[in-house]
Amino acid sequence: MSELHNLFLPCPRGLEPALAAEMQALESPTLRTGKEVPSGVPARGTLEDVMRLNLHSRIASRVLLRLGHAPVEQADDVYRLALKMPWERWFAPDQTLRVDVTADHSPLESLHFAALRAKDGLCDRFRMRGMERPDVDREQPDVRVHLHLSATEALLYLDTSGEPLFKRGWRTAHGEAPLKENLAAGLLALSGWTPQAVLFDPLCGAGTLVVEAAQMACNLAPGLGRGFGFERLRGFGAQAWEDIRQAALAARRAAQAPIFAADIDPRMVELTRANAQRAGVEAVVQVKQGDVMDAVPPIQLQPGQAGHLVTNPPYAERIEAKGREAEEFLPRLGDVLKQRFTGWNAALLLADLQADRALRLKPARRHVVYNGPIECRLFTFQLVAGRPPRKTAAGAGAGD
Ligand SMILES: C[S@@+](CC[C@H](N)C(=O)[O-])C[C@H]1O[C@@H](n2cnc3c(N)ncnc32)[C@H](O)[C@@H]1O
């Protein structure tokens, strides 16, 4: 268990520093967090670190364990690499598998064919040792192998997560345009909210932001309600895993500050309640129906206490149908923030990269983040009393 492995934790673009900070906060003496690269963070760590990262990371999409890499010019290079990897150390030939592939400027013409050659090399490795060839199961594989093709290299990983980590196991149905759970957690980190502060999402949809925050406030590990790929791999000690889970369960604490949510749609209010309940935090999240245009601070802040309004308003095209209302949505929201939320901090995720102009507010920061393939900005604002409304001039540069 003390052997160190090369790891890679992919995450939504824009959240790499927040993921690296989260990894360091685990305070594992054996985990070495590397320098972040676009869409992920490399690390070195033990198999216990792999288990801990899977259980505790809110921002990573997966925890990949690198088995090997080699220069690649053609698909057969992938086959030869896969043939050399010690797959039998990690799983048995009667377990089913699936090979996924990602690429970044790969010279190979067909990624699908490259994945097929990886699978052939893996299967031939078992066959050459007198064993059965593992079967492929795309739906519910026991083992997931991840092939990444860069401009010059093929990298083969074991996916120790199985289902992606943003699937926490608490989501019932989802509303319109829900955030992925790991993006929501990353936005909370970028917003500056901490569990000591009051949180309010007045456009909560299915409640992703508030449920993530409530679990953080209760120090409830995100992975306690789901299983992981490594549970079907060899080498991950069952007792060590049980100890890690028990320690996480024992770390639960009471939330220090309340969390509020609202939505105009009563179905979303119910959905947020149901999700909070399944996530074990229904006592922390107070949800009610309401129009954001009528919103007021849900609580008076105590001296020294911070209040954070964090939300992702509906995209312009989704309010378009309401005609003029769509155009007026952001200016009116800006007025609500300025007039009623003095002393609060606000963070708004918007796909309109210059939405601060429509809000008529000067952002403290504009974080570049991607909601799937959509480039967005998380605008953060400090709603200070007496700050003059912003004119329509261009704001600070992207990503500052
Ligand atoms: C993009 S969704 C939020 C998604 C949410 N973050 C999630 O992860 O599920 C925007 C939400 O704003 C709500 N909404 C639209 N107009 C509103 C208004 N005037 N007041 C309050 N909520 C509103 C919609 O019902 C929708 O649930």
The ligand as a Gaussian input file, in Angstrom:
#p B3LYP/6-31G(d) Opt

LIG

0 1
 C      -30.165000      27.487000     -14.748000
 S      -31.439000      27.045000     -13.621000
 C      -30.543000      26.769000     -12.114000
 C      -29.978000      25.401000     -12.087000
 C      -29.423000      25.018000     -10.747000
 N      -28.185000      25.728000     -10.434000
 C      -29.205000      23.512000     -10.693000
 O      -28.060000      23.081000     -10.649000
 O      -30.186000      22.792000     -10.784000
 C      -32.251000      28.526000     -13.320000
 C      -33.453000      28.435000     -12.396000
 O      -33.978000      29.749000     -12.238000
 C      -35.358000      29.629000     -12.014000
 N      -35.952000      30.953000     -12.290000
 C      -36.177000      31.558000     -13.487000
 N      -36.687000      32.781000     -13.298000
 C      -36.787000      32.970000     -11.957000
 C      -37.220000      34.045000     -11.128000
 N      -37.678000      35.176000     -11.647000
 N      -37.140000      33.898000      -9.791000
 C      -36.679000      32.742000      -9.234000
 N      -36.288000      31.699000      -9.967000
 C      -36.321000      31.800000     -11.307000
 C      -35.808000      28.528000     -12.954000
 O      -37.029000      27.948000     -12.472000
 C      -34.599000      27.569000     -12.902000
 O      -34.849000      26.536000     -11.975000

